[in-house]
Amino acid sequence: YKTDLTGKVREIKKDTLKNSDVSSFKNGEYKTYITLDEIILYRTYGRGYSKDRGAQWHGRYASTEFAESRIDVKIRLALKPEWLNTRLVEEIILVPVGTKINVGLVAPVTLSTGTVLEGGAEQVILPYDWPQEWIIGYRSVTSKPLMSYPQFYDEPPKDNCE
C-alpha cells in the first residue's frame, strides 16, 4: 500500500539540499512540492539498546509506504546497520496543507559485506522542525510480513525506543 500524492501536492522550485540528502535519492533525483491536502506518511525507527544513538521519532526521512516487515523496510528503504535503526517502531504522520516536502525514490546502498540493499521505496524528506503533533499513531514492526493494512495506536510501543 502506498499514499497516492496525485492532486495532493503541487511541484515548486526545487530545493537545494545537502549532498547527504541528495545522495539518499536514487540517481540524486527528487522534486520539491507544497502539500495542497493533508497526506499520510510513515516513518520507521528504533534505537535499540542505546538511548542516545540510532533512529528516533523526529527524523526527517519518511515514506509514502508502510513497513510490511523489518526486513522489508531494511531493503526498500536501504537502511545500513551502522545507522543504528532497529526498525522496531513505525509512526503514521499526518502532514498538513502548506508543508514543503522533497520526494524521490530511495537510492540503493552497498553494505560492507558487498550486499546491495535495492531501495526503491518512495522517500519523503520532511522539514527539519516538524512537530510531534503530526504523529497520529504508532505500531510495532514485526519480522513477519503483514497480510493487511496495519493497525496503529495512540502510544508508541515499549520496545526500548522511546
N, C-alpha and C positions, 0 to 999 in steps of 0.2 A: 504494500500500500504506500501511496505517496501523496503528499499535498500538491494539488494542482494549482499552480500560480497564475494560470491563464485568467486575465481580466482582473486579477487582484494586485498587480504591480504595474508600474509604468517605468520604462527604461529612461534613465537620465544620464548626464555626462559621467563617464567612467571615473571612479575614484582612483587616485594614485595610492596604491597600497605598499606596505613594506615588502621587501623581497621575500621574507619568510611566508607572508600571506599569499603573495602571487604564486610562489612555488608550490603551495598546497593545492592549487588548482591544476587539473590536467592540462598540459601544454601551456600553463600560465594564462589560460583563457577564462575570463569571467566578465560579468556585466554588473552594472550598478543600477539599482531600482529604488523607487519610493513605493511603499505599500499604499494601495488605494482601498484596501479592505483588510480586515484582520486576517492573519494567516497563522496556521499551526505549524510549529517546528518541533523537532525532537533533539535532545542533547543527552548523550550517554557519557557517564563519567564514573569516577571512583578512585579513592586514594589508597585503598588497601590498608596496610598496616602503619602508614605514616600520616600523621595529622597535618604536616606542613609541606608535603610533596605530592605530586600527582595531579590528576584532573579533578576540578572542583565544579560546583554548580554554576558559577558565574563566568565560565569560559565563553569565548566569542564564537567558537565553531559549533554549528548546529547542522541539522539535515532536514530535508522535507520528508525523509523516510524513517520510520521507527525501526528499532533493532529487532530482528527476528530471533537472534540468539547472540551470546557473547562472541562466538567465532564469526558469525555473520557480520557483526558490526566491526570486528577487527579487520576483516578482509575488505568490506565495502567502503569503510572509512579510512583504510590503510593506517592503522594505529600501531606504531612501533612500540615494543615493550619498554624501551628506555624512556618513553614519555610518561610511564607510570600511570596509565589509565587502566584501571582494573575492570572497567565496563560493567560494574555491578548495579548501577542505578541509571534509569532513564527518566528524564523530566520532559513533560509536554509544555511547550511555551506558546502563549498566545501573543503574537507580535501585533501591536496596534497600528492603526492607519497613520500614515505620515512618517513611517520609520524608513531610514535609508539602510539598505542591505546590499551585500555583494554576493553574487550567486554564480556557481560554476560546478564542474564535476571534480570529485576528489582525485588528485594525482596518485599514481601508483608509487609505492616505496619499496626499496630493497633492504631486507634485513641483513644483519651481519653474517647470517648463515647462507646468504645468497637467495633465500626465498623471496619471491616478489608478492607483495600484497597489492592486488589489482586496483583497489579503489573503485571509482566509477559512480558512487552514490552522488546525489545532488547535495552539494555543500553550500551552506549559507554562513557568511561571516556577519555577526551581529555587531551593533555599536559597542564601543568599549564600556560604556557606562549603563548598559541595560539593567533595569531594576528587577529584583527578585519577585516583585508583584506580577511579572509576566508569566511566572510559572503557575500553571493551573493544575498540575498533577505530577505524581511520581509513581514509579514501579520498579521492582527488582527485575533485572535482566537475567534470564536463566541460560543454562548451557543447552537446553532442549529447544528446538525450533518451535515457533508459535504456529498454531493451526488457525487462528483467527485474530482479529484486532485485539490488542492488549487492553487490560483494564488498568486505569490509573487511579491513584488515591491522593488524599489531601496532604498526607505527611510522607516524607522520604522514608524508605525502609531503613532499618537499623543494621546496615551492613558495613559498619565501621567506615562510613564515607561521609558522615555529616560534617 
